[in-house]
């Protein structure tokens, strides 16, 4: 009788979810490197979505969701590949939220995700080259391609009456892709790019690069670099020599450290990075504040959305296996279905369990197009009184 009671108790525990699945999702971002100042908020955004789903108890019969962090370094493809391989093979993650920078994202996609059949959703890799990369249906991004950003930069510059610009870009997939996309759009619209020159990250002195840019001339210097690396170094050299005093800052250059680093020296400088004035954006900022991080930080909303899409696709498939849920990412990201905002992941899971459709708009007004990338919304910023703030949306 005692053995029968023990067996009955064990079966009851199993049925009641005592052995609920632990779903592991990798967060592969540049915790060190040229974007390390914005990475903490990105990781926090993704983990906020994971905590929300775990607390609901509605994913895959009460599964908990655990994050496994790994450092992509943003720039070292070998290190990023090794880090991603480790979280897949040793830690057993079934999806990756990341990576962040375009070059390491491409390396992880080809060397880890495809061989192991792992879904990746990047919140910030923007190279146009990723739009046509072989991905076996495993790769998505909640950030728009720089083909879209090239159009945005052109529109903002011309709306402000600037017709001639110089361009400096970090010498990698992100920088070159953005510089080429922008130049093509700007010149097609009648503008003139006086020079488009690469710079290397990690240098102590950028006076030679700035000298070449100044010799070519231009009303504005477009800095397609990294806020914690060469991009800021170029700005410092340009300000110190008087070569330029007005800069356009794309997404990789936007971070609150600029306020501390340059302050009023950047008054009049402007730029844009992904963002929206949707209801979901405001909700996310409030949620992030409650969780102790800055929800307006670059790519933090997109990180929340990337993690949310992974988990909602799992729910739609009834499985945490990438092979099962990869074909359901579009299903939960786009219409038709009830619109889902941050803080409503439990509601989304209930709808999915009831066989109903959801249209996840999230924190960044997600709409996946083409090969699975965001259609693209941007917030325009400008420096006034030593700090930057959002002045409009595109």
N, C-alpha and C positions, 0 to 999 in steps of 0.2 A: 504493500500500500504506500509506503514511504517513497519508493522509487517512482511509483505512478504519480504521486503528488509533485515530486521534483520535476518530472518530465512535463506535467501539465503546466507548472509554473514557468518553465523555460519556454514552452510554446506561447504562453500568454505574453511573456516579455518580448519575444520576437514579433508577435502580432501587434503589440502596442508600440513598437518603434524603438525599443531599448537599444537595438543594434542598427539605428538609422545610419545611412550612408554619410561618410565625410567626403564631400566634394572639394578637391583642392584645385585652386586656380593660381597660376603663376602671375606675378606682377614683375615684369622684366622692364626696368626703367634705368635711366642714368643717375643712380644715386651718387656717383662721382662723375666728374667730367664737366663739360661746358654748359650743361643745363641743370646742374645739381641744385640750384637755388629754387627752381620751380617744381622739381620732382617730388618733394615731400607732400605737397598739396595734391598732386596727381595720384600718388599712391593712396593718400587718405580718401580721395574721392571714390576710388574703386572699392576700397575696404568699407566705406560707408554703405555702398550698395550691397556688399556681401553680408554685412551685419544686419541690414534691413531684411534680407531674404532669410537668413538664419533665424532671426527673431520671429518671423512669421510662421515658421514650421510647416510651410506649404510646398516646399520644393521636394519632389521625389520622395514622398512619404516621410517628411520630417528631416530631410538631410540638413546637416550643418555645412557651411561653406567656409573654407579656410584659405587664407592667402599665403602664398610662399613667395617671398621677395627674392629678387636676384638683380645684380648690378650689370646693366648693359654697357656701362661707361659712356654710352652715346656714340663713341668714335672708334673703339677698338673692336673690329668684327670678330677677331679670334676669341677675345675675352667674352664678348657677348654670346657667341655660339657655345662656348664652354659653359657659361652660366645657364643658358637655356637648356642645354643638354642635361645638365645636372638636375634641374627642377623637373624635367620630364622623366628621366630614367631613374633617378634616385628618390626624388620626392613624390613622384607619381601624380603630377598635375595632369588634368584632362583638358585644359585650355590655357591660353596665355593672354593676359591683358597687357598688351605691349607689342613690339617694343616701342621706343620713343623716336629716336633719330632714324632717318631713312636708310642710311647705309647699313647700320646694324640690324634694322628690321628686315631688310632684304636678305642679309646673311642668315639670320635665324630662320626665316621662311624657307629658304632653300636647303639649309644644312640640318635643321632640326624639325621644323613643323611638317614639312612634306614627307620626309623619311619616316616620321613617327605618326603621321596622320592627326596632327594636333591643330585645332582651330586657334587662330590668332586674331585679335581685334585690337588694332593700334589706335590710341587716342591722339597721336601727334605726328606720325610719319607722313610727310606731305609730298614726297618726290613724285612727279608725274610718271616716272619710270615704273613705279609700283602698280600703276593702273593696268599695265600690260604684262606684269610678271606672271610666270607660270605658278599657279597656286593650288591646283587640284580642288578648287572651291573651298579652301580653308582660310583664306585671308580676307579680312574686312578692316575698315577704318572709320571711326567716327569723326575724323578730321577730313577736311576737303583737300583735294589735290592742289598743288601749287599752280597747276594750269588755271584754276579758278582764282588763286591769289594774284597771279599776274594781271588778271583783269581788274581786280580790286585796286591794286597799287596804281595802275594806269588811271582808273577813274578818279581816285583821290587826288593824285598829282595834278591832273588836268582840271579838276574842279577848283583847285587852288591856284590855277594859272601858271603852273610850271611846265616848261616845254623842253628844257635841257637838264639832264641829270647824269651824274657819274655813278657807277655801281661797283661795289666791292662785295665779294662773296667768299664764304668759307669754302675751302677747296675739298669738297666732298659731294656726295649725291644730292644732299639737300640744297647746299649752296648753289651748285652749278645748275641744278634743275630749276630752282626758283629764278635765278638770274636769267637763264635762257627764256623761260616762260614770260617773265616780265618784259624783257627786251623785245621779244616778238610782238607782244601786245602793244607796248608803248610806241614802237616805231610804226606799226600798222595804223595807229591812231594819229600819226603825224608828229610824234615826239622824237627827240634826239638823245641817244645814249652816247655820251662823249667817250666813255671808256667802260669796259666791264672786265675787272681784274680780280683774280683770286688772291686771297691771303691765307696763310697757314696759321692754325691755332697754336698757342703755347709760346709765342714769341714775347720777348720783353720790350721790344722796340718796333714800332710800325711806321717810323718816320719815312723810310724809303717807299713803302706802299702809298702813304699819304702824299708824298712828293709827286709820284706818278699820277695820282688821281687829281691833284691840284693843277698839274700842268695841262691835263686834258680839259679841265674846267667843268662847269655845271652849276646850276642854281641850287641843287640839292644833292646830297650824297645818300644814296640808297645803300643801307648796310644789311646785306643778307648773311648775317653771321649768327654767333651765339652770345647771349648776354653775359655768360660767365667766362668767356674766352676772347678770341681775337676780335670779335665785333666791338666789344667795349674798348679793347686796346686801340683799334683804329679810330674810334670816336675821340679817345683821349689825345692821341697824336694830332688829330685834325684840329681839335680845340686849342691845344697848346701852341700849334704853329699858325693858327688863324686861317688854315686852308679852307675850312668849311665851318659854318656856324648853324646850319640847318640840316637835319637828317630825317630820312624816312626809315622807320623801324618796322620790318615785317615780324611775323610771329615768333621766330627764334630769338628776337632781340627784346621781347617785352617781358619785363619782370620788375617787381617792386625794388629790387636792388639798384635799379637805375636811379631811383629817387635819392637814395643814400649816396650813390657813387658820383652823381653829376649834379643833382639838384637844379638850381636856377640856370646853370650853364646850358641846359637843354630847353629852356623856354623857347617856344616856337617850333620845336621838333614835333613830329607827328608820325602816325603809323596805324597799323591795324593788326588784330589777331582774331582767331575764330571766337565767335560769341554771338549771342542773340538777345533780344529783349522780350522773348517769349515768356509766358507765365511760368514755364518750367525753370527758366533761368533764375527768376526771383525766388522760387521755392527752394532751389538748390543752395543759393547763397545763404538763406536762413538756416537750412539744415546744416550746412558746413560750419556756420558760426556756432551753432549749438554743439558741434563735434570738435570745435577748437581749431579749425583751419580756415584759410581764406578761399571762399568759393569763387572769387573773381580771378584767382590766379590762373595764368594761361594753362589751358588744357585740363584743368581739374574737372570742369563739367563733362568734357568728352571722356574722361577716365571713368567717371561714375556711369556714364552711358554705355561705355564699352563693356564694363563688368555686368551691367544690368542686361544687356542684350545677350551675353553669353548664358546667363542663368535663365532668362525667359525662353531662349531657344532650347535649352535643356528640358524645361518644363513642357514645351510644345512637343518635343520628341519623346518625352517620358524616359530620358536617358541622359547620363552625363558623358557618354562616349561621343567624342568628336565626330566619328563616322556617322553617328545617328543624328546629331543635332545641327551639323553644318548646313544642311539644306533647309533649316527652319529659321535662320537668322533674318532673312528677308521677310518671312511670314510675320514675325513679331515686330519688325522695325517700321513697316509701312502700312498704309491703308490697304484694305478696309479694317475696321475694328474700332473699339472704344479707345480714345486717346488716354495715354498713361503718362503721368508726370512724376518727378522725383517724390518719394514718400508714398507712392501708390503701387509699389511692387507687390505687396500682398494682394491688393485688388486685382492686379494683372494675373497673378498666379491662380486666384480663384476663378477668374474668367476663363483662363486656359483650361483649368480642370473641368469646367462646365462645358467645354467644347466650343467656346466663343472666341472670336477674333480680338486681338489687341493691336493697337497702332501706337507703338512706343515713340513718343516725342522727347521725353526725358528732359535733361537740363540744357541740351544744345539744339533742340528742335530737329532731332535726327530724321533724315530722309535719305535712305540709301539709294544710290543710282549706279548704273553701269556695272562694274565688277564688284560692287559692294563698298563704295566709299560715300562719305557725306556729300550732299549737294553743295553745302557750304554757306554759312552765314558768318559775317565778320563785324566786329565792333571797332569803330574808329576812335583813336586816342589822340590827345594833344597834351604837351607839357605847358603848364601855366603855374607860376609861382613855385617852381621847383619840384612839382609832382605831376604825374600824368593821370588823366581821368578820361572816361569814355564820353565822347561828345556826339555819337550817332552810331547807326547800324546800317550795314549794307547787305 
